Amino acid sequence: MADPYEIAASNAEEIVTEEEIRKILDSGEGFNFYYGTAPTGPFHFAYLIPLNKLVQLTEIGGRGTILLADYHAHLDDRKTSFEEMDLRSKYYEECIRGVLGEHANRLAFVRGSSYQHKRDYVEDLYKIAARVTTKRALRAASEVVRIRGDAKVSELMYPLLQILDVKYLKADITVGGIDQRNIYMLGREVLETVGYKKGAYIFMPLLPSLRGGGQKMSASDPLSHIRVTDSPEEIRTTIRKAYCPAGVLEQNPITATVRYILMPRFGKILIRRKEKFGGDIEFDSVEEFENAYADKAVHPLDLKEAVAEGLIELLRPAREYFEKHPDLLEEVEKTFSQE
């Protein structure tokens, strides 16, 4: 069996810290981990990067929780109203259950509103709020919260609640995107003051926008991402238009999709080609695939077709769920269109 640490650390952008995570994994007592997501905009395929890490952590003995951070969705510039929190949380949970399939059965789903108002939590919030400066809170929130102009008090509260989630979900290891780093590093400074350990963290990379050019993926730009409810033809069309320069791996959203989304779940990728171009080729190693692509042994159009088919298969359960529950999808999409 592979080294548990190597599995935990695979594809990570940063580990904080290797020593601490190795100690947790080597304890022989199992471990708790959590990942949180705020139900704001449409749920898109890039969420699979941290979600795939959750699958890997369960496979090495972890007990996982997915936090549907509904209060956070409101604190972040009121992206989700109190009236929409239940609906969007339900939508996010079903999207996650769909893309994870049977793996979701090994994870607990918890809403922030189920415990973040309780006395102990609020008292801990007061305690760390009394220690953190507005400048430090602003820095922690800056890469995650949509701050326009002067920061609102809620936007400065956002990272403090997220820090406390580590304690109240009893996480030994926390999984997050690299954009969450400033929040959790602040947590390592203050969690011990409320009677909890610093916590250990696995930060996953962000997927480049499908538009390329170093742009950030945006839920409001349909050409920069794929919703998990998109039809097969919509997926094929979006991927065909995606940025994917021949021989280039850096900031390439298509090769990144292979590395961070398809390979961790399928363990291989089959690229279909005409016989005159060498016939079908299959890779069961991401390094082998990337070397071949960098050497221009794989054509971008052939790769795009393979990635589109892989995503269609991976997203199929979520898509089929919402085909059977069109009222839920219609209701939640109506809230997105009003923003």
C-alpha positions as CSV (number, residue, x, y, z in Angstrom):
1,M,0.0,0.0,0.0
2,A,1.2,3.5,-0.8
3,D,2.4,5.7,2.0
4,P,-0.7,7.4,3.6
5,Y,1.1,10.7,3.7
6,E,1.9,10.5,0.0
7,I,-1.8,10.0,-0.7
8,A,-2.8,12.8,1.6
9,A,-0.3,15.2,0.1
10,S,-0.8,14.3,-3.6
11,N,-1.6,17.2,-5.8
12,A,-1.6,19.6,-2.8
13,E,-0.4,23.2,-3.3
14,E,0.8,23.3,0.2
15,I,0.9,21.2,3.4
16,V,0.9,22.8,6.8
17,T,2.8,21.0,8.2
18,E,4.2,17.8,6.9
19,E,5.4,16.8,10.4
20,E,2.0,17.4,11.9
21,I,0.1,15.5,9.3
22,R,2.5,12.6,9.3
23,K,2.1,12.4,13.1
24,I,-1.7,12.4,12.7
25,L,-1.6,9.6,10.1
26,D,0.9,7.5,12.0
27,S,-1.1,7.7,15.3
28,G,-3.1,4.5,14.5
29,E,-6.2,6.1,16.0
30,G,-7.8,7.3,12.8
31,F,-8.4,11.0,12.2
32,N,-11.1,13.6,11.6
33,F,-11.1,16.0,8.6
34,Y,-13.4,18.6,7.2
35,Y,-13.9,20.7,4.2
36,G,-16.3,23.7,4.0
37,T,-18.1,25.4,1.2
38,A,-20.4,28.3,1.2
39,P,-23.6,27.8,-0.9
40,T,-23.4,31.0,-3.0
41,G,-23.2,30.7,-6.8
42,P,-23.7,27.8,-9.2
43,F,-21.9,24.6,-8.3
44,H,-19.2,24.0,-10.9
45,F,-16.7,21.2,-11.7
46,A,-13.7,22.9,-10.1
47,Y,-15.1,21.9,-6.6
48,L,-14.0,18.4,-7.5
49,I,-10.4,19.3,-6.7
50,P,-10.9,19.4,-2.9
51,L,-13.7,16.9,-3.0
52,N,-11.3,14.3,-4.6
53,K,-9.0,14.9,-1.7
54,L,-11.8,14.0,0.7
55,V,-12.3,10.7,-1.1
56,Q,-8.5,10.0,-0.7
57,L,-8.6,10.8,3.0
58,T,-11.5,8.4,3.7
59,E,-9.5,5.7,1.9
60,I,-6.6,6.1,4.3
61,G,-8.9,5.9,7.4
62,G,-10.2,9.4,7.8
63,R,-13.7,10.4,9.1
64,G,-14.8,13.3,7.1
65,T,-17.3,16.2,7.4
66,I,-18.5,18.5,4.6
67,L,-19.6,21.8,6.0
68,L,-22.3,23.6,4.1
69,A,-21.4,27.1,5.4
70,D,-24.8,28.8,5.0
71,Y,-24.2,31.6,7.4
72,H,-20.9,32.3,5.6
73,A,-22.8,32.6,2.4
74,H,-24.7,35.5,3.9
75,L,-21.7,37.1,5.6
76,D,-19.9,37.3,2.3
77,D,-21.5,40.5,1.0
78,R,-25.0,38.9,1.3
79,K,-24.4,36.6,-1.7
80,T,-27.1,34.3,-0.2
81,S,-30.0,35.8,1.7
82,F,-31.4,34.2,4.8
83,E,-34.4,33.2,2.8
84,E,-32.3,31.4,0.2
85,M,-29.9,29.6,2.6
86,D,-31.9,26.4,3.0
87,L,-32.6,26.1,-0.8
88,R,-29.0,26.6,-1.8
89,S,-27.7,24.4,0.9
90,K,-29.9,21.6,-0.4
91,Y,-28.7,22.2,-3.9
92,Y,-25.1,22.1,-2.9
93,E,-25.5,18.9,-0.9
94,E,-27.2,17.2,-3.8
95,C,-24.5,18.4,-6.2
96,I,-21.8,17.1,-4.0
97,R,-23.5,13.7,-3.4
98,G,-23.9,13.4,-7.1
99,V,-20.3,14.1,-8.1
100,L,-19.0,11.9,-5.2
101,G,-21.4,9.0,-5.8
102,E,-21.0,6.2,-3.3
103,H,-18.0,8.0,-1.7
104,A,-20.5,10.6,-0.3
105,N,-21.9,7.8,2.0
106,R,-18.7,7.9,4.0
107,L,-19.0,11.6,4.7
108,A,-21.2,13.6,7.1
109,F,-23.0,16.7,5.8
110,V,-23.4,19.5,8.4
111,R,-24.8,23.0,8.0
112,G,-23.1,25.9,9.8
113,S,-26.4,27.2,11.1
114,S,-26.9,24.0,13.1
115,Y,-24.2,25.0,15.6
116,Q,-22.7,28.4,14.8
117,H,-25.2,30.3,16.9
118,K,-24.8,28.1,20.1
119,R,-23.4,29.7,23.2
120,D,-20.0,28.1,23.4
121,Y,-19.3,28.9,19.7
122,V,-20.4,32.5,20.1
123,E,-18.3,32.9,23.3
124,D,-15.3,31.6,21.5
125,L,-16.1,34.0,18.6
126,Y,-16.0,36.9,21.1
127,K,-12.7,35.7,22.5
128,I,-10.8,35.6,19.2
129,A,-12.5,38.7,18.0
130,A,-11.0,40.5,21.0
131,R,-7.5,39.3,19.8
132,V,-7.6,39.9,16.1
133,T,-7.1,43.4,14.6
134,T,-9.3,44.6,11.7
135,K,-6.2,44.8,9.5
136,R,-5.4,41.1,10.2
137,A,-9.0,40.0,9.7
138,L,-9.1,42.0,6.4
139,R,-6.0,40.3,5.2
140,A,-7.4,36.9,6.1
141,A,-10.6,37.5,4.3
142,S,-9.2,39.3,1.2
143,E,-8.8,36.3,-1.1
144,V,-12.1,34.7,-0.2
145,V,-14.7,37.4,0.5
146,R,-16.0,39.7,-2.1
147,I,-15.0,43.0,-0.6
148,R,-16.1,46.1,-2.5
149,G,-15.0,49.4,-1.0
150,D,-14.9,49.6,2.7
151,A,-15.2,46.2,4.3
152,K,-18.4,45.3,6.1
153,V,-18.2,44.0,9.7
154,S,-19.7,40.7,8.4
155,E,-16.8,40.3,6.0
156,L,-14.3,40.7,8.8
157,M,-16.3,38.1,10.9
158,Y,-16.2,35.6,8.1
159,P,-12.6,34.3,8.7
160,L,-13.2,34.2,12.5
161,L,-16.2,31.8,12.1
162,Q,-14.2,29.7,9.6
163,I,-11.4,29.4,12.1
164,L,-13.7,28.2,14.8
165,D,-15.2,25.6,12.5
166,V,-11.9,23.7,12.8
167,K,-12.6,23.3,16.6
168,Y,-16.3,22.7,16.5
169,L,-16.0,20.0,13.8
170,K,-13.1,18.5,15.7
171,A,-10.9,18.5,12.7
172,D,-7.4,17.1,12.9
173,I,-6.9,17.9,9.3
174,T,-8.6,20.6,7.3
175,V,-8.9,20.6,3.5
176,G,-9.3,23.9,1.6
177,G,-8.3,25.8,-1.6
178,I,-5.1,27.7,-1.5
179,D,-7.2,30.9,-1.5
180,Q,-8.2,29.9,2.1
181,R,-4.6,29.9,3.3
182,N,-4.7,33.4,5.0
183,I,-7.7,32.4,7.0
184,Y,-6.4,29.2,8.4
185,M,-2.9,30.6,9.1
186,L,-4.6,33.2,11.3
187,G,-6.4,30.2,12.9
188,R,-3.0,28.7,13.8
189,E,-2.3,31.9,15.7
190,V,-5.5,32.0,17.7
191,L,-7.1,28.5,18.0
192,E,-5.0,27.6,21.0
193,T,-6.4,30.6,22.9
194,V,-9.8,28.9,22.8
195,G,-8.6,25.5,23.9
196,Y,-7.9,23.8,20.6
197,K,-4.8,22.7,18.7
198,K,-3.5,24.7,15.8
199,G,-4.8,22.3,13.3
200,A,-3.1,20.8,10.2
201,Y,-4.0,21.8,6.7
202,I,-4.0,20.5,3.1
203,F,-4.4,23.4,0.6
204,M,-5.4,22.4,-2.9
205,P,-4.7,24.4,-6.0
206,L,-7.4,26.4,-7.9
207,L,-8.3,25.4,-11.4
208,P,-7.4,28.0,-14.0
209,S,-10.3,29.6,-15.9
210,L,-11.3,27.8,-19.1
211,R,-10.8,31.1,-20.8
212,G,-7.1,31.0,-20.1
213,G,-4.9,34.0,-19.8
214,G,-4.4,33.5,-16.1
215,Q,-7.9,34.6,-15.4
216,K,-9.7,33.3,-12.3
217,M,-12.6,31.0,-12.8
218,S,-15.9,32.8,-12.3
219,A,-19.3,31.3,-11.6
220,S,-20.9,34.3,-13.4
221,D,-19.0,33.6,-16.6
222,P,-20.3,30.4,-18.4
223,L,-17.3,30.1,-20.6
224,S,-14.9,30.0,-17.6
225,H,-16.4,26.9,-16.0
226,I,-18.8,24.0,-16.3
227,R,-21.8,23.6,-14.0
228,V,-22.3,20.1,-12.7
229,T,-25.9,20.2,-14.1
230,D,-24.7,21.1,-17.7
231,S,-25.9,18.7,-20.4
232,P,-23.3,16.5,-22.3
233,E,-23.5,18.8,-25.3
234,E,-23.0,21.9,-23.2
235,I,-19.9,20.3,-21.7
236,R,-18.5,19.3,-25.1
237,T,-19.1,22.9,-26.4
238,T,-17.5,24.6,-23.5
239,I,-14.5,22.3,-23.5
240,R,-14.0,22.7,-27.3
241,K,-13.8,26.5,-26.7
242,A,-11.4,26.2,-23.8
243,Y,-7.9,27.5,-23.7
244,C,-5.5,24.6,-24.3
245,P,-2.3,25.5,-26.2
246,A,-0.3,22.7,-27.7
247,G,2.6,21.5,-25.5
248,V,1.9,24.0,-22.7
249,L,1.0,22.8,-19.2
250,E,1.3,26.1,-17.2
251,Q,-2.1,27.8,-16.7
252,N,-3.7,25.2,-19.0
253,P,-7.2,24.4,-17.6
254,I,-7.6,21.2,-19.7
255,T,-4.4,19.5,-18.6
256,A,-5.1,20.7,-15.1
257,T,-8.5,19.0,-15.3
258,V,-6.7,15.8,-16.1
259,R,-4.3,16.1,-13.2
260,Y,-6.6,17.3,-10.5
261,I,-10.0,16.0,-11.4
262,L,-10.1,13.0,-13.8
263,M,-6.9,11.1,-12.8
264,P,-7.7,11.0,-9.1
265,R,-11.1,9.5,-9.7
266,F,-10.5,7.3,-12.7
267,G,-6.8,6.5,-12.4
268,K,-6.4,6.8,-16.1
269,I,-7.4,8.7,-19.2
270,L,-8.1,7.3,-22.7
271,I,-7.5,9.6,-25.6
272,R,-9.1,8.4,-28.8
273,R,-7.3,9.1,-32.1
274,K,-7.6,8.0,-35.7
275,E,-5.2,5.3,-36.8
276,K,-3.3,7.7,-39.0
277,F,-2.4,9.7,-36.0
278,G,-1.2,6.7,-34.0
279,G,-4.5,5.3,-32.7
280,D,-6.0,5.4,-29.2
281,I,-3.6,6.0,-26.4
282,E,-4.2,5.5,-22.6
283,F,-2.3,7.0,-19.7
284,D,-2.4,5.6,-16.2
285,S,0.1,8.0,-14.8
286,V,-0.4,11.8,-14.8
287,E,3.3,12.3,-15.2
288,E,3.4,10.1,-18.3
289,F,0.4,12.1,-19.7
290,E,2.0,15.5,-19.0
291,N,5.3,14.5,-20.5
292,A,3.5,13.3,-23.7
293,Y,1.5,16.5,-23.9
294,A,4.6,18.7,-23.3
295,D,6.3,16.8,-26.1
296,K,3.2,17.5,-28.3
297,A,2.6,13.8,-28.7
298,V,-1.1,14.5,-27.8
299,H,-3.1,16.9,-29.9
300,P,-5.2,19.5,-27.9
301,L,-8.4,18.6,-29.8
302,D,-8.0,14.9,-29.0
303,L,-7.4,15.8,-25.4
304,K,-10.4,18.1,-25.2
305,E,-12.6,15.3,-26.5
306,A,-11.3,12.9,-23.9
307,V,-11.7,15.5,-21.1
308,A,-15.2,16.3,-22.1
309,E,-16.2,12.6,-22.1
310,G,-14.6,12.1,-18.7
311,L,-16.4,15.1,-17.2
312,I,-19.7,13.9,-18.7
313,E,-19.3,10.6,-17.0
314,L,-18.1,12.1,-13.7
315,L,-20.9,14.6,-13.5
316,R,-23.6,12.2,-14.8
317,P,-25.1,11.3,-11.3
318,A,-25.6,14.9,-10.3
319,R,-27.1,15.7,-13.7
320,E,-29.5,12.8,-13.5
321,Y,-30.6,13.7,-10.0
322,F,-31.6,17.2,-11.1
323,E,-33.3,15.8,-14.3
324,K,-35.5,13.9,-11.8
325,H,-35.9,16.9,-9.6
326,P,-36.3,19.8,-12.1
327,D,-38.3,22.0,-9.6
328,L,-35.4,22.2,-7.2
329,L,-32.9,23.2,-10.0
330,E,-35.4,25.7,-11.5
331,E,-36.0,27.3,-8.1
332,V,-32.3,27.6,-7.2
333,E,-31.3,28.9,-10.7
334,K,-33.9,31.5,-10.4
335,T,-32.1,32.9,-7.4
336,F,-28.8,33.0,-9.3
337,S,-30.4,34.8,-12.2
338,Q,-31.7,37.6,-9.9
339,E,-28.2,38.6,-8.8
